[in-house]
């Protein structure tokens, strides 16, 4: 049986992979695509409450404000 945490983790990873593929497909490169991160809380524990996902883009040094605005 698949737990809620596993289902949320799978959905979060799928979204993260989709975002990465879109960025690479737009020709912006793998390094920029790999700045997307995800985490499911609570970490490594089962919880009575529903698990929560977090998806964010790691900040880095990108050149060009227009690129930053287009991706964010």
mmCIF file of the N, C-alpha and C atoms, coordinates in Angstrom:
data_MODEL
# 
_entry.id   MODEL 
# 
loop_
_atom_site.group_PDB 
_atom_site.id 
_atom_site.type_symbol 
_atom_site.label_atom_id 
_atom_site.label_alt_id 
_atom_site.label_comp_id 
_atom_site.label_asym_id 
_atom_site.label_entity_id 
_atom_site.label_seq_id 
_atom_site.pdbx_PDB_ins_code 
_atom_site.Cartn_x 
_atom_site.Cartn_y 
_atom_site.Cartn_z 
_atom_site.occupancy 
_atom_site.B_iso_or_equiv 
_atom_site.pdbx_formal_charge 
_atom_site.auth_seq_id 
_atom_site.auth_comp_id 
_atom_site.auth_asym_id 
_atom_site.auth_atom_id 
_atom_site.pdbx_PDB_model_num 
ATOM 1   N N  . UNK A 1 1  ? 0.836  -1.177 0.000   1.00 0.00 ? 1  UNK A N  1 
ATOM 2   C CA . UNK A 1 1  ? 0.000  0.000  0.000   1.00 0.00 ? 1  UNK A CA 1 
ATOM 3   C C  . UNK A 1 1  ? 0.893  1.256  0.000   1.00 0.00 ? 1  UNK A C  1 
ATOM 4   N N  . UNK A 1 2  ? 0.556  2.192  -0.836  1.00 0.00 ? 2  UNK A N  1 
ATOM 5   C CA . UNK A 1 2  ? 1.320  3.420  -0.951  1.00 0.00 ? 2  UNK A CA 1 
ATOM 6   C C  . UNK A 1 2  ? 0.792  4.434  0.068   1.00 0.00 ? 2  UNK A C  1 
ATOM 7   N N  . UNK A 1 3  ? 1.715  5.020  0.837   1.00 0.00 ? 3  UNK A N  1 
ATOM 8   C CA . UNK A 1 3  ? 1.311  5.985  1.852   1.00 0.00 ? 3  UNK A CA 1 
ATOM 9   C C  . UNK A 1 3  ? 1.094  7.364  1.228   1.00 0.00 ? 3  UNK A C  1 
ATOM 10  N N  . UNK A 1 4  ? 0.465  8.239  2.005   1.00 0.00 ? 4  UNK A N  1 
ATOM 11  C CA . UNK A 1 4  ? 0.261  9.614  1.543   1.00 0.00 ? 4  UNK A CA 1 
ATOM 12  C C  . UNK A 1 4  ? 1.599  10.299 1.295   1.00 0.00 ? 4  UNK A C  1 
ATOM 13  N N  . UNK A 1 5  ? 2.569  10.072 2.171   1.00 0.00 ? 5  UNK A N  1 
ATOM 14  C CA . UNK A 1 5  ? 3.878  10.690 2.000   1.00 0.00 ? 5  UNK A CA 1 
ATOM 15  C C  . UNK A 1 5  ? 4.494  10.282 0.661   1.00 0.00 ? 5  UNK A C  1 
ATOM 16  N N  . UNK A 1 6  ? 4.401  9.002  0.325   1.00 0.00 ? 6  UNK A N  1 
ATOM 17  C CA . UNK A 1 6  ? 4.958  8.519  -0.944  1.00 0.00 ? 6  UNK A CA 1 
ATOM 18  C C  . UNK A 1 6  ? 4.234  9.130  -2.132  1.00 0.00 ? 6  UNK A C  1 
ATOM 19  N N  . UNK A 1 7  ? 2.913  9.250  -2.036  1.00 0.00 ? 7  UNK A N  1 
ATOM 20  C CA . UNK A 1 7  ? 2.143  9.846  -3.127  1.00 0.00 ? 7  UNK A CA 1 
ATOM 21  C C  . UNK A 1 7  ? 2.524  11.304 -3.330  1.00 0.00 ? 7  UNK A C  1 
ATOM 22  N N  . UNK A 1 8  ? 2.642  12.046 -2.235  1.00 0.00 ? 8  UNK A N  1 
ATOM 23  C CA . UNK A 1 8  ? 3.017  13.455 -2.339  1.00 0.00 ? 8  UNK A CA 1 
ATOM 24  C C  . UNK A 1 8  ? 4.444  13.571 -2.878  1.00 0.00 ? 8  UNK A C  1 
ATOM 25  N N  . UNK A 1 9  ? 5.341  12.725 -2.426  1.00 0.00 ? 9  UNK A N  1 
ATOM 26  C CA . UNK A 1 9  ? 6.732  12.748 -2.902  1.00 0.00 ? 9  UNK A CA 1 
ATOM 27  C C  . UNK A 1 9  ? 6.791  12.480 -4.403  1.00 0.00 ? 9  UNK A C  1 
ATOM 28  N N  . UNK A 1 10 ? 6.027  11.496 -4.876  1.00 0.00 ? 10 UNK A N  1 
ATOM 29  C CA . UNK A 1 10 ? 5.994  11.186 -6.311  1.00 0.00 ? 10 UNK A CA 1 
ATOM 30  C C  . UNK A 1 10 ? 5.456  12.366 -7.123  1.00 0.00 ? 10 UNK A C  1 
ATOM 31  N N  . UNK A 1 11 ? 4.380  12.980 -6.637  1.00 0.00 ? 11 UNK A N  1 
ATOM 32  C CA . UNK A 1 11 ? 3.794  14.125 -7.337  1.00 0.00 ? 11 UNK A CA 1 
ATOM 33  C C  . UNK A 1 11 ? 4.769  15.302 -7.364  1.00 0.00 ? 11 UNK A C  1 
ATOM 34  N N  . UNK A 1 12 ? 5.433  15.547 -6.245  1.00 0.00 ? 12 UNK A N  1 
ATOM 35  C CA . UNK A 1 12 ? 6.394  16.649 -6.161  1.00 0.00 ? 12 UNK A CA 1 
ATOM 36  C C  . UNK A 1 12 ? 7.571  16.408 -7.098  1.00 0.00 ? 12 UNK A C  1 
ATOM 37  N N  . UNK A 1 13 ? 8.091  15.199 -7.105  1.00 0.00 ? 13 UNK A N  1 
ATOM 38  C CA . UNK A 1 13 ? 9.203  14.876 -8.005  1.00 0.00 ? 13 UNK A CA 1 
ATOM 39  C C  . UNK A 1 13 ? 8.789  14.997 -9.466  1.00 0.00 ? 13 UNK A C  1 
ATOM 40  N N  . UNK A 1 14 ? 7.557  14.599 -9.772  1.00 0.00 ? 14 UNK A N  1 
ATOM 41  C CA . UNK A 1 14 ? 7.068  14.733 -11.141 1.00 0.00 ? 14 UNK A CA 1 
ATOM 42  C C  . UNK A 1 14 ? 6.986  16.185 -11.578 1.00 0.00 ? 14 UNK A C  1 
ATOM 43  N N  . UNK A 1 15 ? 6.491  17.040 -10.686 1.00 0.00 ? 15 UNK A N  1 
ATOM 44  C CA . UNK A 1 15 ? 6.414  18.469 -10.989 1.00 0.00 ? 15 UNK A CA 1 
ATOM 45  C C  . UNK A 1 15 ? 7.805  19.055 -11.179 1.00 0.00 ? 15 UNK A C  1 
ATOM 46  N N  . UNK A 1 16 ? 8.727  18.677 -10.308 1.00 0.00 ? 16 UNK A N  1 
ATOM 47  C CA . UNK A 1 16 ? 10.101 19.177 -10.400 1.00 0.00 ? 16 UNK A CA 1 
ATOM 48  C C  . UNK A 1 16 ? 10.741 18.741 -11.725 1.00 0.00 ? 16 UNK A C  1 
ATOM 49  N N  . UNK A 1 17 ? 10.542 17.493 -12.106 1.00 0.00 ? 17 UNK A N  1 
ATOM 50  C CA . UNK A 1 17 ? 11.091 17.013 -13.377 1.00 0.00 ? 17 UNK A CA 1 
ATOM 51  C C  . UNK A 1 17 ? 10.474 17.734 -14.571 1.00 0.00 ? 17 UNK A C  1 
ATOM 52  N N  . UNK A 1 18 ? 9.162  17.993 -14.504 1.00 0.00 ? 18 UNK A N  1 
ATOM 53  C CA . UNK A 1 18 ? 8.500  18.740 -15.582 1.00 0.00 ? 18 UNK A CA 1 
ATOM 54  C C  . UNK A 1 18 ? 9.096  20.141 -15.715 1.00 0.00 ? 18 UNK A C  1 
ATOM 55  N N  . UNK A 1 19 ? 9.294  20.822 -14.595 1.00 0.00 ? 19 UNK A N  1 
ATOM 56  C CA . UNK A 1 19 ? 9.889  22.158 -14.632 1.00 0.00 ? 19 UNK A CA 1 
ATOM 57  C C  . UNK A 1 19 ? 11.293 22.119 -15.221 1.00 0.00 ? 19 UNK A C  1 
ATOM 58  N N  . UNK A 1 20 ? 12.068 21.133 -14.804 1.00 0.00 ? 20 UNK A N  1 
ATOM 59  C CA . UNK A 1 20 ? 13.434 20.997 -15.330 1.00 0.00 ? 20 UNK A CA 1 
ATOM 60  C C  . UNK A 1 20 ? 13.425 20.742 -16.838 1.00 0.00 ? 20 UNK A C  1 
ATOM 61  N N  . UNK A 1 21 ? 12.516 19.894 -17.300 1.00 0.00 ? 21 UNK A N  1 
ATOM 62  C CA . UNK A 1 21 ? 12.425 19.608 -18.732 1.00 0.00 ? 21 UNK A CA 1 
ATOM 63  C C  . UNK A 1 21 ? 11.996 20.836 -19.529 1.00 0.00 ? 21 UNK A C  1 
ATOM 64  N N  . UNK A 1 22 ? 11.086 21.628 -18.982 1.00 0.00 ? 22 UNK A N  1 
ATOM 65  C CA . UNK A 1 22 ? 10.647 22.841 -19.662 1.00 0.00 ? 22 UNK A CA 1 
ATOM 66  C C  . UNK A 1 22 ? 11.797 23.829 -19.825 1.00 0.00 ? 22 UNK A C  1 
ATOM 67  N N  . UNK A 1 23 ? 12.599 23.976 -18.791 1.00 0.00 ? 23 UNK A N  1 
ATOM 68  C CA . UNK A 1 23 ? 13.725 24.909 -18.852 1.00 0.00 ? 23 UNK A CA 1 
ATOM 69  C C  . UNK A 1 23 ? 14.759 24.412 -19.858 1.00 0.00 ? 23 UNK A C  1 
ATOM 70  N N  . UNK A 1 24 ? 15.062 23.124 -19.832 1.00 0.00 ? 24 UNK A N  1 
ATOM 71  C CA . UNK A 1 24 ? 16.013 22.577 -20.806 1.00 0.00 ? 24 UNK A CA 1 
ATOM 72  C C  . UNK A 1 24 ? 15.443 22.662 -22.218 1.00 0.00 ? 24 UNK A C  1 
ATOM 73  N N  . UNK A 1 25 ? 14.158 22.392 -22.377 1.00 0.00 ? 25 UNK A N  1 
ATOM 74  C CA . UNK A 1 25 ? 13.515 22.461 -23.681 1.00 0.00 ? 25 UNK A CA 1 
ATOM 75  C C  . UNK A 1 25 ? 13.523 23.857 -24.263 1.00 0.00 ? 25 UNK A C  1 
ATOM 76  N N  . UNK A 1 26 ? 13.539 24.861 -23.385 1.00 0.00 ? 26 UNK A N  1 
ATOM 77  C CA . UNK A 1 26 ? 13.597 26.252 -23.835 1.00 0.00 ? 26 UNK A CA 1 
ATOM 78  C C  . UNK A 1 26 ? 15.021 26.668 -24.184 1.00 0.00 ? 26 UNK A C  1 
ATOM 79  N N  . UNK A 1 27 ? 15.963 25.737 -24.018 1.00 0.00 ? 27 UNK A N  1 
ATOM 80  C CA . UNK A 1 27 ? 17.347 26.016 -24.376 1.00 0.00 ? 27 UNK A CA 1 
ATOM 81  C C  . UNK A 1 27 ? 18.118 26.791 -23.319 1.00 0.00 ? 27 UNK A C  1 
ATOM 82  N N  . UNK A 1 28 ? 17.629 26.774 -22.076 1.00 0.00 ? 28 UNK A N  1 
ATOM 83  C CA . UNK A 1 28 ? 18.297 27.532 -21.024 1.00 0.00 ? 28 UNK A CA 1 
ATOM 84  C C  . UNK A 1 28 ? 19.359 26.731 -20.282 1.00 0.00 ? 28 UNK A C  1 
ATOM 85  N N  . UNK A 1 29 ? 19.489 25.460 -20.600 1.00 0.00 ? 29 UNK A N  1 
ATOM 86  C CA . UNK A 1 29 ? 20.581 24.655 -20.055 1.00 0.00 ? 29 UNK A CA 1 
ATOM 87  C C  . UNK A 1 29 ? 20.227 23.830 -18.836 1.00 0.00 ? 29 UNK A C  1 
ATOM 88  N N  . UNK A 1 30 ? 21.047 22.801 -18.629 1.00 0.00 ? 30 UNK A N  1 
ATOM 89  C CA . UNK A 1 30 ? 20.820 21.865 -17.533 1.00 0.00 ? 30 UNK A CA 1 
ATOM 90  C C  . UNK A 1 30 ? 21.151 22.467 -16.176 1.00 0.00 ? 30 UNK A C  1 
ATOM 91  N N  . UNK A 1 31 ? 22.172 23.301 -16.111 1.00 0.00 ? 31 UNK A N  1 
ATOM 92  C CA . UNK A 1 31 ? 22.537 23.901 -14.822 1.00 0.00 ? 31 UNK A CA 1 
ATOM 93  C C  . UNK A 1 31 ? 21.394 24.732 -14.253 1.00 0.00 ? 31 UNK A C  1 
ATOM 94  N N  . UNK A 1 32 ? 20.786 25.533 -15.091 1.00 0.00 ? 32 UNK A N  1 
ATOM 95  C CA . UNK A 1 32 ? 19.661 26.345 -14.637 1.00 0.00 ? 32 UNK A CA 1 
ATOM 96  C C  . UNK A 1 32 ? 18.467 25.458 -14.289 1.00 0.00 ? 32 UNK A C  1 
ATOM 97  N N  . UNK A 1 33 ? 18.222 24.448 -15.093 1.00 0.00 ? 33 UNK A N  1 
ATOM 98  C CA . UNK A 1 33 ? 17.106 23.531 -14.838 1.00 0.00 ? 33 UNK A CA 1 
ATOM 99  C C  . UNK A 1 33 ? 17.267 22.825 -13.490 1.00 0.00 ? 33 UNK A C  1 
ATOM 100 N N  . UNK A 1 34 ? 18.479 22.482 -13.139 1.00 0.00 ? 34 UNK A N  1 
ATOM 101 C CA . UNK A 1 34 ? 18.724 21.740 -11.900 1.00 0.00 ? 34 UNK A CA 1 
ATOM 102 C C  . UNK A 1 34 ? 18.703 22.615 -10.652 1.00 0.00 ? 34 UNK A C  1 
ATOM 103 N N  . UNK A 1 35 ? 18.345 23.884 -10.778 1.00 0.00 ? 35 UNK A N  1 
ATOM 104 C CA . UNK A 1 35 ? 18.228 24.723 -9.586  1.00 0.00 ? 35 UNK A CA 1 
ATOM 105 C C  . UNK A 1 35 ? 16.909 24.483 -8.863  1.00 0.00 ? 35 UNK A C  1 
ATOM 106 N N  . UNK A 1 36 ? 15.961 23.761 -9.479  1.00 0.00 ? 36 UNK A N  1 
ATOM 107 C CA . UNK A 1 36 ? 14.690 23.452 -8.808  1.00 0.00 ? 36 UNK A CA 1 
ATOM 108 C C  . UNK A 1 36 ? 14.922 22.388 -7.757  1.00 0.00 ? 36 UNK A C  1 
ATOM 109 N N  . UNK A 1 37 ? 14.411 22.624 -6.559  1.00 0.00 ? 37 UNK A N  1 
ATOM 110 C CA . UNK A 1 37 ? 14.539 21.718 -5.427  1.00 0.00 ? 37 UNK A CA 1 
ATOM 111 C C  . UNK A 1 37 ? 13.158 21.395 -4.872  1.00 0.00 ? 37 UNK A C  1 
ATOM 112 N N  . UNK A 1 38 ? 13.066 20.267 -4.163  1.00 0.00 ? 38 UNK A N  1 
ATOM 113 C CA . UNK A 1 38 ? 11.784 19.919 -3.536  1.00 0.00 ? 38 UNK A CA 1 
ATOM 114 C C  . UNK A 1 38 ? 12.042 19.189 -2.230  1.00 0.00 ? 38 UNK A C  1 
ATOM 115 N N  . UNK A 1 39 ? 11.044 19.216 -1.382  1.00 0.00 ? 39 UNK A N  1 
ATOM 116 C CA . UNK A 1 39 ? 11.107 18.511 -0.109  1.00 0.00 ? 39 UNK A CA 1 
ATOM 117 C C  . UNK A 1 39 ? 9.679  18.209 0.328   1.00 0.00 ? 39 UNK A C  1 
ATOM 118 N N  . UNK A 1 40 ? 9.503  17.088 1.011   1.00 0.00 ? 40 UNK A N  1 
ATOM 119 C CA . UNK A 1 40 ? 8.199  16.716 1.558   1.00 0.00 ? 40 UNK A CA 1 
ATOM 120 C C  . UNK A 1 40 ? 8.338  16.672 3.071   1.00 0.00 ? 40 UNK A C  1 
ATOM 121 N N  . UNK A 1 41 ? 7.413  17.322 3.751   1.00 0.00 ? 41 UNK A N  1 
ATOM 122 C CA . UNK A 1 41 ? 7.435  17.379 5.213   1.00 0.00 ? 41 UNK A CA 1 
ATOM 123 C C  . UNK A 1 41 ? 6.235  16.631 5.769   1.00 0.00 ? 41 UNK A C  1 
ATOM 124 N N  . UNK A 1 42 ? 6.350  15.944 6.879   1.00 0.00 ? 42 UNK A N  1 
ATOM 125 C CA . UNK A 1 42 ? 7.528  15.810 7.719   1.00 0.00 ? 42 UNK A CA 1 
ATOM 126 C C  . UNK A 1 42 ? 8.551  14.890 7.058   1.00 0.00 ? 42 UNK A C  1 
ATOM 127 N N  . UNK A 1 43 ? 9.810  15.200 7.255   1.00 0.00 ? 43 UNK A N  1 
ATOM 128 C CA . UNK A 1 43 ? 10.899 14.441 6.627   1.00 0.00 ? 43 UNK A CA 1 
ATOM 129 C C  . UNK A 1 43 ? 11.039 13.064 7.273   1.00 0.00 ? 43 UNK A C  1 
ATOM 130 N N  . UNK A 1 44 ? 10.955 12.037 6.437   1.00 0.00 ? 44 UNK A N  1 
ATOM 131 C CA . UNK A 1 44 ? 11.230 10.682 6.871   1.00 0.00 ? 44 UNK A CA 1 
ATOM 132 C C  . UNK A 1 44 ? 10.336 10.123 7.967   1.00 0.00 ? 44 UNK A C  1 
ATOM 133 N N  . UNK A 1 45 ? 9.213  10.758 8.228   1.00 0.00 ? 45 UNK A N  1 
ATOM 134 C CA . UNK A 1 45 ? 8.308  10.282 9.279   1.00 0.00 ? 45 UNK A CA 1 
ATOM 135 C C  . UNK A 1 45 ? 6.903  10.141 8.725   1.00 0.00 ? 45 UNK A C  1 
ATOM 136 N N  . UNK A 1 46 ? 6.167  9.249  9.326   1.00 0.00 ? 46 UNK A N  1 
ATOM 137 C CA . UNK A 1 46 ? 4.738  9.189  9.036   1.00 0.00 ? 46 UNK A CA 1 
ATOM 138 C C  . UNK A 1 46 ? 4.059  10.171 9.974   1.00 0.00 ? 46 UNK A C  1 
ATOM 139 N N  . UNK A 1 47 ? 3.002  10.759 9.501   1.00 0.00 ? 47 UNK A N  1 
ATOM 140 C CA . UNK A 1 47 ? 2.313  11.767 10.299  1.00 0.00 ? 47 UNK A CA 1 
ATOM 141 C C  . UNK A 1 47 ? 0.812  11.554 10.211  1.00 0.00 ? 47 UNK A C  1 
ATOM 142 N N  . UNK A 1 48 ? 0.127  11.896 11.290  1.00 0.00 ? 48 UNK A N  1 
ATOM 143 C CA . UNK A 1 48 ? -1.334 11.834 11.271  1.00 0.00 ? 48 UNK A CA 1 
ATOM 144 C C  . UNK A 1 48 ? -1.873 12.885 10.315  1.00 0.00 ? 48 UNK A C  1 
ATOM 145 N N  . UNK A 1 49 ? -1.198 14.027 10.271  1.00 0.00 ? 49 UNK A N  1 
ATOM 146 C CA . UNK A 1 49 ? -1.604 15.104 9.371   1.00 0.00 ? 49 UNK A CA 1 
ATOM 147 C C  . UNK A 1 49 ? -1.132 14.809 7.955   1.00 0.00 ? 49 UNK A C  1 
ATOM 148 N N  . UNK A 1 50 ? -1.770 15.452 7.012   1.00 0.00 ? 50 UNK A N  1 
ATOM 149 C CA . UNK A 1 50 ? -1.395 15.260 5.612   1.00 0.00 ? 50 UNK A CA 1 
ATOM 150 C C  . UNK A 1 50 ? 0.008  15.823 5.364   1.00 0.00 ? 50 UNK A C  1 
ATOM 151 N N  . UNK A 1 51 ? 0.814  15.151 4.550   1.00 0.00 ? 51 UNK A N  1 
ATOM 152 C CA . UNK A 1 51 ? 2.139  15.657 4.237   1.00 0.00 ? 51 UNK A CA 1 
ATOM 153 C C  . UNK A 1 51 ? 2.059  16.941 3.412   1.00 0.00 ? 51 UNK A C  1 
ATOM 154 N N  . UNK A 1 52 ? 3.101  17.738 3.485   1.00 0.00 ? 52 UNK A N  1 
ATOM 155 C CA . UNK A 1 52 ? 3.170  19.009 2.789   1.00 0.00 ? 52 UNK A CA 1 
ATOM 156 C C  . UNK A 1 52 ? 4.377  18.985 1.875   1.00 0.00 ? 52 UNK A C  1 
ATOM 157 N N  . UNK A 1 53 ? 4.203  19.548 0.685   1.00 0.00 ? 53 UNK A N  1 
ATOM 158 C CA . UNK A 1 53 ? 5.321  19.621 -0.252  1.00 0.00 ? 53 UNK A CA 1 
ATOM 159 C C  . UNK A 1 53 ? 5.830  21.050 -0.340  1.00 0.00 ? 53 UNK A C  1 
ATOM 160 N N  . UNK A 1 54 ? 7.107  21.162 -0.626  1.00 0.00 ? 54 UNK A N  1 
ATOM 161 C CA . UNK A 1 54 ? 7.712  22.472 -0.873  1.00 0.00 ? 54 UNK A CA 1 
ATOM 162 C C  . UNK A 1 54 ? 8.530  22.349 -2.147  1.00 0.00 ? 54 UNK A C  1 
ATOM 163 N N  . UNK A 1 55 ? 8.350  23.300 -3.043  1.00 0.00 ? 55 UNK A N  1 
ATOM 164 C CA . UNK A 1 55 ? 9.079  23.315 -4.302  1.00 0.00 ? 55 UNK A CA 1 
ATOM 165 C C  . UNK A 1 55 ? 9.614  24.721 -4.480  1.00 0.00 ? 55 UNK A C  1 
ATOM 166 N N  . UNK A 1 56 ? 10.924 24.846 -4.697  1.00 0.00 ? 56 UNK A N  1 
ATOM 167 C CA . UNK A 1 56 ? 11.527 26.163 -4.836  1.00 0.00 ? 56 UNK A CA 1 
ATOM 168 C C  . UNK A 1 56 ? 12.700 26.111 -5.799  1.00 0.00 ? 56 UNK A C  1 
ATOM 169 N N  . UNK A 1 57 ? 13.098 27.291 -6.234  1.00 0.00 ? 57 UNK A N  1 
ATOM 170 C CA . UNK A 1 57 ? 14.244 27.416 -7.125  1.00 0.00 ? 57 UNK A CA 1 
ATOM 171 C C  . UNK A 1 57 ? 15.401 27.946 -6.307  1.00 0.00 ? 57 UNK A C  1 
ATOM 172 N N  . UNK A 1 58 ? 16.497 27.230 -6.358  1.00 0.00 ? 58 UNK A N  1 
ATOM 173 C CA . UNK A 1 58 ? 17.694 27.656 -5.647  1.00 0.00 ? 58 UNK A CA 1 
ATOM 174 C C  . UNK A 1 58 ? 18.241 28.910 -6.308  1.00 0.00 ? 58 UNK A C  1 
ATOM 175 N N  . UNK A 1 59 ? 18.539 29.906 -5.512  1.00 0.00 ? 59 UNK A N  1 
ATOM 176 C CA . UNK A 1 59 ? 19.082 31.146 -6.074  1.00 0.00 ? 59 UNK A CA 1 
ATOM 177 C C  . UNK A 1 59 ? 20.531 30.925 -6.468  1.00 0.00 ? 59 UNK A C  1 
ATOM 178 N N  . UNK A 1 60 ? 20.915 31.585 -7.506  1.00 0.00 ? 60 UNK A N  1 
ATOM 179 C CA . UNK A 1 60 ? 22.285 31.500 -7.981  1.00 0.00 ? 60 UNK A CA 1 
ATOM 180 C C  . UNK A 1 60 ? 22.653 32.787 -8.671  1.00 0.00 ? 60 UNK A C  1 
ATOM 181 N N  . UNK A 1 61 ? 23.816 32.800 -9.202  1.00 0.00 ? 61 UNK A N  1 
ATOM 182 C CA . UNK A 1 61 ? 24.264 33.994 -9.906  1.00 0.00 ? 61 UNK A CA 1 
ATOM 183 C C  . UNK A 1 61 ? 23.940 33.838 -11.384 1.00 0.00 ? 61 UNK A C  1 
ATOM 184 N N  . UNK A 1 62 ? 22.842 34.453 -11.808 1.00 0.00 ? 62 UNK A N  1 
ATOM 185 C CA . UNK A 1 62 ? 22.444 34.408 -13.212 1.00 0.00 ? 62 UNK A CA 1 
ATOM 186 C C  . UNK A 1 62 ? 22.659 35.777 -13.806 1.00 0.00 ? 62 UNK A C  1 
ATOM 187 N N  . UNK A 1 63 ? 23.058 35.790 -15.028 1.00 0.00 ? 63 UNK A N  1 
ATOM 188 C CA . UNK A 1 63 ? 23.262 37.067 -15.700 1.00 0.00 ? 63 UNK A CA 1 
ATOM 189 C C  . UNK A 1 63 ? 21.998 37.442 -16.443 1.00 0.00 ? 63 UNK A C  1 
ATOM 190 N N  . UNK A 1 64 ? 21.581 38.646 -16.263 1.00 0.00 ? 64 UNK A N  1 
ATOM 191 C CA . UNK A 1 64 ? 20.429 39.146 -16.999 1.00 0.00 ? 64 UNK A CA 1 
ATOM 192 C C  . UNK A 1 64 ? 19.145 39.085 -16.205 1.00 0.00 ? 64 UNK A C  1 
ATOM 193 N N  . UNK A 1 65 ? 18.623 40.228 -15.879 1.00 0.00 ? 65 UNK A N  1 
ATOM 194 C CA . UNK A 1 65 ? 17.387 40.290 -15.094 1.00 0.00 ? 65 UNK A CA 1 
ATOM 195 C C  . UNK A 1 65 ? 16.213 39.705 -15.871 1.00 0.00 ? 65 UNK A C  1 
ATOM 196 N N  . UNK A 1 66 ? 16.224 39.835 -17.184 1.00 0.00 ? 66 UNK A N  1 
ATOM 197 C CA . UNK A 1 66 ? 15.103 39.313 -17.971 1.00 0.00 ? 66 UNK A CA 1 
ATOM 198 C C  . UNK A 1 66 ? 15.027 37.797 -17.867 1.00 0.00 ? 66 UNK A C  1 
ATOM 199 N N  . UNK A 1 67 ? 16.167 37.134 -17.824 1.00 0.00 ? 67 UNK A N  1 
ATOM 200 C CA . UNK A 1 67 ? 16.191 35.674 -17.663 1.00 0.00 ? 67 UNK A CA 1 
ATOM 201 C C  . UNK A 1 67 ? 15.615 35.307 -16.299 1.00 0.00 ? 67 UNK A C  1 
ATOM 202 N N  . UNK A 1 68 ? 16.003 36.014 -15.277 1.00 0.00 ? 68 UNK A N  1 
ATOM 203 C CA . UNK A 1 68 ? 15.518 35.739 -13.931 1.00 0.00 ? 68 UNK A CA 1 
ATOM 204 C C  . UNK A 1 68 ? 14.013 35.910 -13.853 1.00 0.00 ? 68 UNK A C  1 
ATOM 205 N N  . UNK A 1 69 ? 13.486 36.949 -14.461 1.00 0.00 ? 69 UNK A N  1 
ATOM 206 C CA . UNK A 1 69 ? 12.047 37.189 -14.436 1.00 0.00 ? 69 UNK A CA 1 
ATOM 207 C C  . UNK A 1 69 ? 11.285 36.142 -15.251 1.00 0.00 ? 69 UNK A C  1 
ATOM 208 N N  . UNK A 1 70 ? 11.853 35.703 -16.345 1.00 0.00 ? 70 UNK A N  1 
ATOM 209 C CA . UNK A 1 70 ? 11.180 34.738 -17.196 1.00 0.00 ? 70 UNK A CA 1 
ATOM 210 C C  . UNK A 1 70 ? 11.081 33.378 -16.524 1.00 0.00 ? 70 UNK A C  1 
ATOM 211 N N  . UNK A 1 71 ? 12.077 33.010 -15.739 1.00 0.00 ? 71 UNK A N  1 
ATOM 212 C CA . UNK A 1 71 ? 12.125 31.689 -15.143 1.00 0.00 ? 71 UNK A CA 1 
ATOM 213 C C  . UNK A 1 71 ? 11.379 31.649 -13.817 1.00 0.00 ? 71 UNK A C  1 
ATOM 214 N N  . UNK A 1 72 ? 11.407 32.714 -13.054 1.00 0.00 ? 72 UNK A N  1 
ATOM 215 C CA . UNK A 1 72 ? 10.808 32.713 -11.706 1.00 0.00 ? 72 UNK A CA 1 
ATOM 216 C C  . UNK A 1 72 ? 9.315  32.637 -11.749 1.00 0.00 ? 72 UNK A C  1 
# 
